[in-house]
Amino acid sequence: MKHSNEISNNLPHSGGRLTVVGAGPGDVELITLKAIKALADADVVLYDALVSVELLDYAPKAEHIFVGKRKGCYAYQQEQINELIVNRAKANARVVRLKGGDPFVFGRGAEEMEYAASHGVQVAMVPGISSCLSVPASQNIPVTKRGATESFWVITGTTKAHKLSSDVALAAKSNATVVILMGMSKLSQIVELFKAEGKSETPVAIVQNGTRTDEKVAIGTIASIEGEVEKQELANPAIIIIGEVVKHRASILSIAQNQELQLSK
């Protein structure tokens, strides 16, 4: 019996298959039960740089192959990853492609599934908890809040052409919360776009290594955030959150501190 998220095509299938799995934002406890079951069943796990390696313990019988990118250095090019998936699956291996966050949010999970399916490989998808939602939440920042914002944008800071996404300029004109992934190298450009819209005092949070033990946070405004980033020595991988919802973090911290003071009296 096929799972509801398993896709068939008209090409002949091998005994192997590809399952694209979301590993969550970094905290090893934020992986789903379905993902753990897929890892336990795997013969081969191809994992990225943003995946916590402790998660590989859930795949004790599998071969573990690092295929990620670190500081611009690729262990494998994308074409090689695609071929590796197909070759292993056609050799009857159950291949898990383990990606940070959710593989369909600025990952290449969709491309890898299409490639494998076009070569006669069964494919399935296990969603993950996306960093665009969970990292702000881990810092008590909601992406929407009644009375503050009615929507949110999730934008890649760097396009395939290594340019800042033009959607950032559009988002800067709105009242929505703006969450930017892979945007640290374009921070100055982002700041200038929001300043041009008269939003110098708009709150900003930047979280590096969100949900991990080495997490770092900078809080400021459009006008001050670059200085805060320099002070905190933040770098990639980090998520930029822009909007009034950032104030919720300080509000919650203040309430918690007041409660502690009352209890200590």
N, C-alpha and C positions, 0 to 999 in steps of 0.2 A: 504494500500500500504506500503510495507516494504522500509525502508531506505536502501541505497546501502551498508551501513556498518553493517547491521543487519544480523546475521548468523542464518540459520535454520539447523536443523538436523532431523533425521528420528524418533526421540523419540517424544512422545506426549508432547505438551507444556501446561504449566499452563498459567493463565492470566497474571502473573507477568513476569518480565524480569530483566536482569542485564545489566546496561550500565556502562562500565569502562570509567572514564572521567579524562583527564589530567587537573590539576589545574594551570599549569604554574609554573614558578620558585619561586614565592613568592609575587611579586608585584600584588596586587589584580586587577590591570587594564590589566594584561597580561593573562587573561583567555579569551577563545574564546566565541563568541556569541552562538555557538552550545552547548558549555558546560553549559552556563547560561540557555539555554532552557531545557537541560536535568535536571538540578537542579530544575527548576521551576515545572517540571513534576513529580518529585520524591516523593515517599511515605517514603522512608528510604534512608539516606545518611550515608555511612560508610567512615570515613575520616581518613587520616594519620597525623602523627606529623608535617610533612613539609608543610601541607596545611594551608594557612591563614584562620583563623576561620571566618573572615569577609565574606568569600565567602558563608558561610552557610546562610547568609541573602537572597541569591537567592533561597533558598529552604524553604520558610516560613511554608509550610504545612507539611514538612517531619519530621520524627524522625531522630535526629542526634546522631550517635553513634561513639565515638572515638575508633579506633582499631589500633592506631599507637604504635610506640616504642619510648620511651624517656630514654636516658642514660642506655640502655640495659634492661629496664623494659618493658615488653610486656603487653598491655591491653588485647590482645587476641593472642593466638598462630595462626599460619597460618591455621592449620586444623580447628580451631574454626571459623575463618573468612569465610573459604570456606563453612562450614556447615550453618553459619548464612545467607550467601547470598542465598543459595539454599532454606533454610527453609522459609525465607521471600518471595522470589520470588514465591514459590509454594503456599504461602498463598495469592497470587494475588497482591503482592506489587511490585511497580516499584522501583527497588533498584539501586542507583547510588553508585559506588565505586570510591570515589574521591581521586586521588593520585597526589602528587607533581610532577611538571615537566611533562614529557610524560610517561604514564604508561608502554610503551614498551621499555624504555631506563632504564635498571637496576631497573625496578619495577617488580612487580609480577602480572601485569595485564594479561599477556598471560596465566599464570597458573590458575588464578581465572576464566578466561573465559572458559578454557578447562574443568575445574571441573564443572562449572555450566552447560555448554552445554552437558556434559556427563550425567547429571542428568535431562535432558529434559527441561532446562531453555533457553529461547531465550536470546541471548547475542548481544551486540553492543559495538562499540568502538568510543570514541570521542578523537582524539589526542590532546595533549597539547604542549605548547612551552617548549622544553627541556632546562633544566638549562645548559647543556653542550655547548649550542650555545648562549643562551640569557644572561647568567651571564658574560661570556667574553665580549659580545657585549655591555652590559650595562656599562662596563669599557673601552669602545673604543678599545677593542682588537678583531680583526677579527681572526677567526681560519684559514683562508687562505688569502693570499695576494700575488698578482702577483710579482714575483721577490724574494719573501721571502720563500714561502712554496707552495707545490703543492698538499698537502693532509693533513688530520688530523686523529689522533687516538682518540677514546673515550674509556677509559679503567676503569674498576672498580679497585680500589686500594686494596680492600679486597674481596677475593673469598669466596665461601660457606664454605670452610675449614678454613677460617680466616687467609689465607696466602696472600702474595702479588702476584698479577697476574703475571704469567710468560710473558705475553704480554708486560709488562713494559720494560723488558730487550730487547725485540725485537724492541720496539718503540724507545728506546734510541739509537739504531744503525742507525735510519733513520733521514732524514732531515724534517720530518713532525712535525706539531704542535701536542703536546701531551696534551690531557685533561684528568685528572684523577679525578674521583668521589670517594668519600668514601675512601680517601687515607691518611688522616692526621695522622693516627696512624702508617702509614708506611713511613712517610716522610723521615726519615733517610735512610731507605733502598733505596728509590727512588733516593735520592741524590747520594748515593754511586754508583748506577748503571750508572747514567749519568756521574759522575766523571770518572768512569772506561772507558768510551768512549771518554775521553778527552774533555768533554763539561762543564767544571767548570764555564765558562763565559757565558753560555747560559742563556738568560733572563727567569725569572720565575715570575708569578703573582699568588697569592693565595687570593681568595675572600670568605669570610665567610658571610653567610646570604645574598647571592647575590640578588640584586634588592629590598631588604627590607629596611626599614628605619634604621635598626640597622646594616647595612652592614659595614664590615671592610675589608681593603685591605692591603696586604703586597706585595711590589715589590722588586725584587732583582735578583740575579743570582743563579745558582746551588750552587756556593761556599758560598753565603751569605744568602740564603733564610731562613735557620733554625734560624739564629740570628734575622732576621726581624720578623719571626713568634713569636719568644719569646718576642721581643720588643713590638709588637702590641697585644700580648696575644691572638692570633688566635687559634680557636679550631673548631671542627665539629659543624654544617655542613659547609663544605668548598669545593671549587673546585680549583684544582691545574692546572695551564696552563703553559706549558713549550714550548718555541720556540721563534724565532726571531720576530714573530708577536707581542709579548708583547711590543716591542719598539714603536709600533704604538701609544700606549696610551700616552707616553711622547711626541711624535711628535705632536699629536692633541692638547694636553694641552699647549705646547709651542706656537703653532700657535694662539690658542685662547688668550693666555696672551699677545702676541705681538699685536694682533688686539685691545685688550682692551687698551694697552698703546698708540697706535696710536689714538684711539678715545678720550683718555683723554687729549691729547696735544692740 
